[in-house]
Amino acid sequence: MRDSLITPTVDFTREGVQHGFLSLPHSSDASAWGAIRIPLTVVRRGHGPTVLLTGGNHGDEYEGPVALSKLAGSLQAEQVTGCVIIIPFLNYPAFTAGRRTSPIDAGNLNRLFPGNPAGTVTEKIADYVERYLLPMADFVLDIHSGGKTLDFLPFAAIHLLDDPRQQAACEAAMLAFGAPYAMKILELDSVGMLDTAAESLGKVFVSTELGGGGSSTAASVAIADRGVQRFLMHAGVCGGRPGPLPPSVLLEMPGAACYTTCEADGLLEMTRDLGQAVKQGDVIARVYDGTRTGGAVQAYRAGLDGVLAARHFPGLVKSGDTIAVVACEVPQGIGPRLNPVK
């Protein structure tokens, strides 16, 4: 496979604090000999684990960019034993455009792994992460929220894995993050995700969903700030012990019935708010015909008992959109209910 065209302006082996870029040549109408420069910070001191922290995998999700920008400006080498790689805006073209996907190639970075060094801009970014950054890392935290079209309960998340030791390590890191909720997540489509790329390399991987609506709140950023610090302590790259917090409410998504999918375009009315308990068969949303009055109203019902963990955002929906996600509370700790069920 050809070498990546991305060149780091930092030395990942050098001690101290470095602020620089991942530079990708990109010829465009705006700049014939231009480059896309993805900001990053590397903090290294001594021998210890390497932690990769990423935000902006989707460009309209802001808790990660805010929390990691603050960390990049404050973390000192004396606080670190090992290495911390901080990339607040991983899909930089999408971030600068405020879009989920890149305005250059419409690339959804979190569906394009392992990438391609000779492919599109977004494929080249995925390839560099897959072949150069992930192999360096022992722990990976990728901070997400719902962007412009979803809103979530604030949770840290893991997937089901075949290796019980890796599963246990990911579970421990998820709980150490300390979000109000901890989710064993069932993806609609996990192909091409950074998550699965990191997991397939045996890394301790945690993701999050910390809100949504295409912005952030003081509360959601505070969860990200605190969670990043706790994650670094748990990994052993930063000293100290995480302070006491209420235990995360443990949630799981046992099957496809968790998802409620819209069947027609229209105006959305949610009848339950995030975090509220629902019973199977409860009406959780209605969709109205937005082209005329007096038309039929479609009611959407919960497919199982649980809590409303995610909802569509904003108020107009289209056929095929996910209207809501219901997750089930795990009453007696994570335990065997998070074991692989593939």
C-alpha positions as CSV (number, residue, x, y, z in Angstrom):
1,M,0.0,0.0,0.0
2,R,1.3,3.5,-0.8
3,D,2.4,5.8,1.9
4,S,0.0,8.4,3.3
5,L,0.1,11.9,1.8
6,I,-0.6,13.2,5.3
7,T,2.5,14.7,7.0
8,P,2.6,15.5,10.7
9,T,4.3,18.7,11.6
10,V,5.0,17.2,15.1
11,D,7.4,14.5,16.2
12,F,5.3,11.9,18.1
13,T,8.5,10.6,19.8
14,R,9.6,14.0,21.2
15,E,9.2,14.9,24.8
16,G,7.3,18.0,25.8
17,V,4.2,19.7,24.4
18,Q,3.9,20.2,20.7
19,H,1.1,22.0,18.8
20,G,1.0,21.3,15.1
21,F,-1.0,19.9,12.2
22,L,-1.6,16.8,10.1
23,S,-1.1,18.4,6.7
24,L,-2.8,16.9,3.6
25,P,-2.1,18.4,0.2
26,H,-5.3,19.4,-1.5
27,S,-5.5,21.2,-4.8
28,S,-8.7,23.2,-5.2
29,D,-10.2,26.2,-7.0
30,A,-9.4,28.2,-3.9
31,S,-5.8,27.1,-3.6
32,A,-4.0,25.3,-6.4
33,W,-1.1,24.1,-4.1
34,G,-3.1,24.1,-0.9
35,A,-3.3,21.8,2.1
36,I,-5.9,20.7,4.6
37,R,-4.3,21.2,8.0
38,I,-5.9,19.3,10.9
39,P,-4.8,20.8,14.2
40,L,-3.4,18.4,16.9
41,T,-1.4,18.5,20.1
42,V,1.0,15.9,21.4
43,V,2.1,15.8,25.0
44,R,4.8,13.3,25.9
45,R,6.9,12.6,29.0
46,G,8.7,9.4,30.0
47,H,7.4,5.9,29.5
48,G,3.7,5.0,29.8
49,P,0.6,4.4,27.8
50,T,-0.5,6.4,24.8
51,V,-4.0,7.8,24.7
52,L,-5.6,9.1,21.5
53,L,-8.4,11.6,22.1
54,T,-10.5,12.7,19.1
55,G,-13.5,15.0,18.5
56,G,-15.1,16.4,15.4
57,N,-15.3,13.0,13.7
58,H,-18.6,14.5,12.6
59,G,-18.3,18.2,12.1
60,D,-21.6,19.3,13.7
61,E,-20.9,17.7,17.1
62,Y,-19.3,20.1,19.5
63,E,-18.6,18.7,23.0
64,G,-15.5,17.0,21.8
65,P,-14.0,20.0,20.0
66,V,-14.7,22.3,22.9
67,A,-13.4,19.9,25.6
68,L,-10.3,18.9,23.6
69,S,-9.5,22.4,22.6
70,K,-9.4,23.3,26.3
71,L,-7.3,20.3,27.1
72,A,-4.8,21.0,24.3
73,G,-4.3,24.5,25.7
74,S,-3.8,23.4,29.3
75,L,-2.2,20.0,29.5
76,Q,1.5,20.2,30.6
77,A,4.2,17.6,30.1
78,E,4.7,17.4,33.9
79,Q,1.2,16.1,34.2
80,V,1.8,13.2,31.8
81,T,3.5,9.8,32.1
82,G,3.4,8.4,28.6
83,C,1.8,10.3,25.6
84,V,-1.5,12.0,24.9
85,I,-2.5,12.8,21.3
86,I,-5.3,15.3,21.1
87,I,-7.2,15.9,17.8
88,P,-10.2,18.2,18.5
89,F,-11.4,18.4,14.8
90,L,-10.7,15.1,13.2
91,N,-12.7,15.6,10.1
92,Y,-11.5,19.2,9.7
93,P,-13.3,20.1,6.5
94,A,-16.7,18.9,8.0
95,F,-15.9,20.8,11.2
96,T,-15.2,24.1,9.5
97,A,-18.4,23.7,7.5
98,G,-20.5,22.8,10.5
99,R,-21.6,19.6,8.7
100,R,-21.8,16.0,9.6
101,T,-19.9,15.1,6.4
102,S,-17.1,16.7,4.4
103,P,-18.1,19.5,2.0
104,I,-15.3,18.4,-0.2
105,D,-16.3,14.8,-0.9
106,A,-19.5,14.3,1.2
107,G,-17.4,11.8,3.2
108,N,-18.7,10.5,6.5
109,L,-15.4,9.8,8.2
110,N,-17.0,7.4,10.7
111,R,-18.1,5.1,7.9
112,L,-15.0,5.1,5.7
113,F,-12.4,3.1,7.7
114,P,-10.0,1.7,6.9
115,G,-9.7,4.4,4.4
116,N,-7.6,4.7,1.3
117,P,-4.3,6.6,0.8
118,A,-5.2,7.1,-2.8
119,G,-8.9,7.9,-2.3
120,T,-10.9,11.0,-1.4
121,V,-9.9,13.5,1.2
122,T,-12.0,11.8,3.9
123,E,-10.7,8.4,2.9
124,K,-7.1,9.7,3.2
125,I,-7.8,11.0,6.8
126,A,-9.3,7.6,7.7
127,D,-6.3,5.8,6.3
128,Y,-3.9,7.9,8.3
129,V,-5.8,7.3,11.5
130,E,-6.0,3.6,10.8
131,R,-2.4,3.0,9.8
132,Y,-0.4,5.6,11.8
133,L,-2.4,6.8,14.8
134,L,-4.3,3.8,16.1
135,P,-1.2,1.6,16.2
136,M,0.5,4.1,18.5
137,A,-2.4,4.1,20.9
138,D,-3.3,1.9,23.9
139,F,-6.5,3.8,24.7
140,V,-8.8,5.7,22.4
141,L,-11.7,8.0,23.3
142,D,-13.8,9.4,20.4
143,I,-16.3,12.0,21.6
144,H,-19.6,12.2,19.8
145,S,-23.0,13.8,20.2
146,G,-26.1,13.8,18.1
147,G,-25.2,16.7,15.7
148,K,-28.0,18.6,14.0
149,T,-30.4,15.6,13.5
150,L,-30.4,13.7,16.8
151,D,-30.4,14.4,20.6
152,F,-29.2,11.9,23.2
153,L,-29.1,11.2,26.8
154,P,-25.5,11.9,27.9
155,F,-23.7,8.5,27.8
156,A,-20.4,6.8,27.3
157,A,-20.6,3.8,25.1
158,I,-19.0,0.5,24.1
159,H,-19.8,-2.4,21.8
160,L,-20.0,-6.1,22.3
161,L,-16.6,-7.7,21.6
162,D,-15.5,-11.3,21.1
163,D,-12.5,-11.0,23.4
164,P,-13.7,-11.0,27.1
165,R,-10.5,-9.4,28.3
166,Q,-10.8,-6.5,25.8
167,Q,-14.5,-6.3,26.6
168,A,-13.8,-6.0,30.4
169,A,-11.1,-3.3,29.7
170,C,-13.5,-1.3,27.5
171,E,-16.3,-1.6,30.2
172,A,-13.9,-0.4,32.9
173,A,-12.8,2.6,30.8
174,M,-16.5,3.5,29.9
175,L,-17.5,3.5,33.6
176,A,-14.4,5.5,34.5
177,F,-15.5,8.3,32.1
178,G,-18.3,8.9,34.5
179,A,-21.1,10.0,32.2
180,P,-24.6,10.0,33.7
181,Y,-25.4,7.0,31.6
182,A,-23.3,4.1,30.2
183,M,-24.5,2.3,27.1
184,K,-23.8,-1.0,25.5
185,I,-24.8,0.3,22.0
186,L,-26.2,-1.6,19.1
187,E,-25.3,0.3,15.8
188,L,-27.6,0.3,12.8
189,D,-24.4,0.0,10.7
190,S,-21.0,-0.5,12.3
191,V,-19.1,-1.0,9.0
192,G,-16.3,1.5,8.5
193,M,-16.4,3.1,11.9
194,L,-13.4,4.3,13.9
195,D,-14.9,2.3,16.7
196,T,-14.5,-1.0,14.9
197,A,-11.1,-0.1,13.5
198,A,-9.8,0.6,17.0
199,E,-11.5,-2.5,18.5
200,S,-10.1,-4.8,15.7
201,L,-6.6,-3.7,16.7
202,G,-7.2,-4.7,20.3
203,K,-7.4,-1.1,21.6
204,V,-9.4,0.0,24.7
205,F,-12.0,2.0,22.9
206,V,-14.8,4.2,24.3
207,S,-17.2,6.5,22.5
208,T,-19.8,8.9,23.7
209,E,-23.1,10.6,22.8
210,L,-23.4,13.7,25.0
211,G,-26.4,15.6,23.7
212,G,-27.2,17.0,20.2
213,G,-29.2,19.5,18.3
214,G,-26.1,20.9,16.5
215,S,-24.7,22.7,19.5
216,S,-23.5,22.1,23.1
217,T,-24.6,23.1,26.5
218,A,-22.7,24.1,29.7
219,A,-23.8,20.7,31.2
220,S,-22.8,18.6,28.2
221,V,-19.4,20.2,27.9
222,A,-18.9,19.8,31.7
223,I,-19.5,16.0,31.2
224,A,-16.9,15.9,28.4
225,D,-14.4,17.9,30.4
226,R,-14.7,15.8,33.4
227,G,-14.9,12.5,31.4
228,V,-11.7,13.2,29.5
229,Q,-9.8,13.9,32.7
230,R,-11.1,10.7,34.3
231,F,-10.3,8.7,31.2
232,L,-6.7,9.9,31.3
233,M,-6.4,9.0,35.0
234,H,-7.9,5.6,34.3
235,A,-5.5,5.0,31.5
236,G,-2.6,5.8,33.8
237,V,-1.2,8.6,31.7
238,C,-2.2,11.3,34.2
239,G,-1.9,11.1,37.9
240,G,-4.6,11.3,40.5
241,R,-7.7,9.5,41.3
242,P,-11.1,10.3,39.8
243,G,-13.4,12.0,42.3
244,P,-16.6,10.4,43.5
245,L,-19.6,10.6,41.2
246,P,-23.1,9.0,41.2
247,P,-22.7,5.7,39.4
248,S,-23.6,5.7,35.7
249,V,-27.1,4.4,34.9
250,L,-26.3,1.3,32.9
251,L,-28.3,0.9,29.6
252,E,-28.3,-1.7,26.8
253,M,-29.8,-2.0,23.4
254,P,-30.8,-5.7,23.1
255,G,-32.1,-5.7,19.6
256,A,-33.6,-3.9,16.6
257,A,-36.9,-3.2,18.5
258,C,-34.9,-0.4,20.2
259,Y,-35.2,1.7,17.0
260,T,-38.3,3.5,15.9
261,T,-38.1,4.5,12.2
262,C,-40.2,7.1,10.4
263,E,-42.4,5.8,7.5
264,A,-43.5,9.2,6.0
265,D,-42.4,12.8,5.7
266,G,-44.0,15.2,8.1
267,L,-44.1,17.2,11.3
268,L,-42.8,15.5,14.4
269,E,-44.5,15.6,17.9
270,M,-42.5,13.8,20.6
271,T,-44.8,12.5,23.4
272,R,-41.9,11.5,25.6
273,D,-38.8,13.3,26.6
274,L,-35.3,11.9,26.9
275,G,-34.8,9.9,30.1
276,Q,-38.5,9.2,30.5
277,A,-39.7,5.6,31.1
278,V,-41.8,3.9,28.4
279,K,-43.7,0.7,28.1
280,Q,-43.9,-1.5,25.0
281,G,-46.8,-0.1,22.9
282,D,-46.7,3.4,24.4
283,V,-47.1,6.2,21.9
284,I,-43.7,7.9,21.9
285,A,-44.2,10.2,18.8
286,R,-46.7,11.3,16.2
287,V,-46.1,12.5,12.7
288,Y,-48.5,15.0,11.0
289,D,-49.0,15.7,7.3
290,G,-47.1,18.9,6.7
291,T,-48.8,19.6,3.4
292,R,-52.4,19.9,4.5
293,T,-54.7,20.1,7.5
294,G,-57.1,17.3,8.4
295,G,-54.8,14.5,7.1
296,A,-54.1,11.2,8.8
297,V,-51.8,11.3,11.9
298,Q,-49.3,8.4,12.3
299,A,-48.6,7.3,15.8
300,Y,-45.3,5.6,16.6
301,R,-45.0,3.2,19.6
302,A,-42.2,1.9,21.7
303,G,-41.1,-1.6,20.7
304,L,-40.0,-2.6,24.2
305,D,-40.0,-1.4,27.8
306,G,-37.2,1.0,28.7
307,V,-36.2,4.7,28.7
308,L,-36.1,7.1,25.8
309,A,-32.4,7.4,25.1
310,A,-32.4,9.3,21.7
311,R,-34.8,11.2,19.6
312,H,-34.9,12.9,16.2
313,F,-34.0,16.6,16.1
314,P,-35.4,19.1,15.0
315,G,-39.1,19.0,14.3
316,L,-39.4,17.8,10.7
317,V,-38.8,14.2,9.7
318,K,-38.5,12.2,6.5
319,S,-39.2,8.6,5.8
320,G,-36.3,6.5,6.9
321,D,-35.3,8.8,9.8
322,T,-34.8,7.3,13.2
323,I,-37.5,9.0,15.3
324,A,-36.4,7.5,18.7
325,V,-34.3,4.9,20.4
326,V,-35.5,3.1,23.5
327,A,-32.8,1.5,25.7
328,C,-33.2,-0.9,28.6
329,E,-31.8,-0.3,32.1
330,V,-29.5,-3.0,33.4
331,P,-30.6,-3.4,37.0
332,Q,-27.7,-5.4,38.5
333,G,-24.5,-4.0,37.0
334,I,-23.1,-4.7,33.6
335,G,-22.1,-8.3,34.3
336,P,-23.0,-11.1,31.8
337,R,-25.6,-9.1,30.0
338,L,-22.8,-7.2,28.2
339,N,-21.1,-10.4,27.1
340,P,-20.9,-11.0,23.3
341,V,-24.1,-12.2,21.7
342,K,-22.9,-12.3,18.1
